[in-house]
Amino acid sequence: MTQDPIKVHFDQAEKRAQVQAVDKTITLSASQFFARSHQLQYSYNFSWLSRPIIQYPQDIVAFQELVSAAKPDLIIETGIAHGGSLVLSASLLCLLDVMEGLDPRQSPRKVVGVDIDIRPHNRKALNEHPLRFKMELIEGSSIAPEIIQQVRSHTDGVERVLVSLDSNHTHEHVLAELNAYADLVSVGSYCIVFDTAIDDLPAGSFPDRTWDKGNNPKTAVHEWLKSHTEFEINKDIDNKLLISVAPDGYLKRTR
């Protein structure tokens, strides 16, 4: 029987990732690159469809792969900033629609973005963006009861949900976000917790922030997973990317 070439491709990619994950030369180089690139604000160098996106390219590609696999009807994002990640989600949802023979403007798929402070110039730019029809903007604290209720109202009748947490990066805040939104994730989909890499950087790397080593998204993830066995860390993604702001942050719902 002839093997499916696409399956062969993915099988080989997984094997390569497993090999590189234990290769000290490349893992050390990746760690050194991440530490220095953080100091140089590397993640601020990129944009998506004209909006700044504060992400590493590796995580952008990983996000695309997960959206393609999970095919969410709704993406929930905490943290908007300039809106690049929101536009990324909107564009990927449009592509899902097209691939399924749907009109993106008629499809109910959408991304809901939450930020405690949507600055006027960013709101204006997003309101004028061609993909605005796929976006819902909510201003307020992502862990405030009234905001949680507002976000959750968008899940009524929705079958497939993916969640992305990328706002305040303190342990307490991320833990509260996980408790507020992770249960909305559909089986087989993901709750992605960004900036877990904070815990891998030297203490004092964020002198102007309230988070640091020992108090960040990764510490929140590890605590939260102790009582939420329906989720597991997809280490295959970490092994494949090597350079990522979200090590241990790609949480797949398995049941």
GIWO-V729931 format. One record per helix or strand. SS is the DSSP state (2 for helix, 1 for strand). FROM is the first residue (numbers start at 1). TO is the last residue. If there is no record, write none. Layout:
BEGIN
((SS;FROM;TO) (SS;FROM;TO))
END
This chain:
BEGIN
((2;5;21) (2;24;39) (2;42;45) (1;47;48) (1;51;52) (2;57;70) (1;74;78) (2;84;99) (1;110;115) (2;120;127) (2;132;134) (1;135;139) (2;145;153) (1;161;165) (2;171;184) (1;190;193) (2;196;200) (1;212;212) (1;215;215) (2;217;225) (1;231;233) (2;235;241) (1;250;253))
END
